[in-house]
Amino acid sequence: MPPSVEAVCVDPKRVHEVWPTVAPLIKKAMARGDLGTFDCVEADVLSARALLWVAWADPFILGAAVTQIIGSEQGKVCLIVACGGKRVDLWLNLIEKIEEYAKAESCRCTRIMGRKGWARLLSDYQIARVVIEKDLR
């Protein structure tokens, strides 16, 4: 029987206690996605400009995500900045907790910028934008 896993939003006042455990997961996700720098995400989490979420299967953390609410011309967006961990099959459905949080904060959507693989895993998400690049090296 798979372990019980729950989504926990870490209290920003206590995030410094958890961050050393999850930082490698977030750093790896940032490196794979190449959509920002780990140092900026870390600074945002530690200063409470972003929230840290963990997939908790007592006594283990299986995954971690960082969210940030941003403004757009059409309204607020809950951006999932980074997400990583192990045994994603056990905790991927916990994204619903982040979606509930986003609705409570009057966000018009949740947005993920990352590898194409997330679109395959999250069937209710549509590819709305694409990041393309040209290598000039």
C-alpha positions in Angstrom: 0.0 0.0 0.0 1.5 3.4 -1.0 2.2 5.8 1.9 -0.2 8.6 2.7 1.2 11.8 1.3 -0.1 15.3 2.0 0.7 18.8 0.7 2.0 21.2 3.3 2.6 24.8 2.7 5.5 25.7 5.0 4.9 28.6 7.2 7.2 31.4 5.9 8.4 32.0 9.5 9.7 28.4 9.7 10.9 27.9 6.1 14.5 28.2 7.2 14.1 25.0 9.1 13.0 23.0 6.1 14.9 24.7 3.3 18.2 22.9 3.8 16.3 19.6 3.2 14.5 20.6 0.1 17.0 23.0 -1.5 18.7 20.2 -3.5 15.3 19.2 -5.0 14.5 22.8 -6.0 18.0 23.4 -7.3 17.9 20.2 -9.5 14.5 21.3 -10.9 15.8 24.8 -11.7 18.8 23.3 -13.5 16.7 20.9 -15.5 14.1 23.6 -16.5 16.7 26.4 -17.1 14.0 29.1 -16.5 15.7 31.1 -13.8 18.4 30.9 -11.1 18.3 29.0 -7.9 19.8 31.9 -6.0 16.8 34.1 -6.9 14.3 31.4 -6.0 16.1 30.7 -2.7 16.1 34.4 -1.8 12.4 34.7 -2.6 11.5 31.7 -0.5 13.7 32.8 2.5 12.3 36.3 2.4 8.6 35.1 2.1 8.2 36.6 -1.4 7.5 33.0 -2.5 5.9 30.0 -0.7 7.4 26.6 -0.2 5.2 23.6 -0.5 6.3 20.0 0.4 4.9 16.6 -0.3 5.0 15.0 3.1 4.9 11.3 3.8 5.7 11.1 7.5 8.6 11.2 8.2 9.8 11.9 4.7 9.6 14.8 2.3 9.1 13.3 -1.2 8.9 16.5 -3.2 8.9 20.3 -3.0 7.5 23.2 -5.0 7.8 26.9 -4.9 4.9 29.2 -5.8 4.7 32.9 -6.3 1.7 35.1 -7.0 2.4 37.5 -9.9 0.3 40.2 -11.5 -0.6 40.2 -15.2 -2.8 42.5 -17.3 -5.6 39.9 -17.0 -5.3 39.4 -13.2 -3.3 37.5 -10.6 -1.5 34.3 -11.6 -0.1 31.6 -9.2 3.2 30.7 -10.8 4.7 27.3 -9.9 8.3 28.4 -10.1 10.0 25.1 -9.5 8.9 21.6 -8.5 11.0 18.5 -7.9 11.4 15.4 -5.9 11.1 11.6 -6.1 8.1 9.3 -6.5 6.1 12.0 -8.3 3.5 9.3 -8.9 2.7 9.5 -5.1 2.2 13.2 -4.9 1.5 14.8 -8.3 -2.3 15.0 -7.4 -1.4 17.3 -4.6 -1.2 20.1 -7.1 -4.9 20.5 -6.2 -3.9 22.0 -2.9 -1.9 24.7 -4.7 -4.8 25.3 -7.1 -7.2 25.7 -4.1 -4.7 28.2 -2.6 -4.6 30.1 -5.9 -8.4 30.3 -6.1 -8.5 31.6 -2.5 -6.0 34.3 -3.4 -8.2 35.3 -6.4 -5.7 34.1 -9.0 -7.1 33.6 -12.5 -4.9 30.6 -13.1 -1.9 28.5 -12.1 1.0 28.6 -14.5 3.9 26.2 -14.9 6.9 27.0 -17.0 9.1 24.0 -17.3 9.9 21.0 -19.3 7.3 19.6 -21.7 7.0 16.5 -19.5 4.8 18.3 -17.1 2.1 18.7 -19.8 2.0 14.9 -20.2 1.7 14.4 -16.4 -0.9 17.1 -15.8 -3.7 16.4 -18.3 -6.0 19.2 -17.1 -3.2 21.8 -18.0 -3.0 23.0 -21.6 0.1 24.3 -23.3 -0.8 28.0 -23.6 2.6 29.5 -24.4 5.9 28.2 -25.5 9.4 29.3 -24.6 11.6 29.0 -27.6 15.3 30.0 -28.0 18.1 30.2 -30.5 21.6 29.2 -29.6 24.0 31.9 -30.7 27.2 30.2 -29.4 
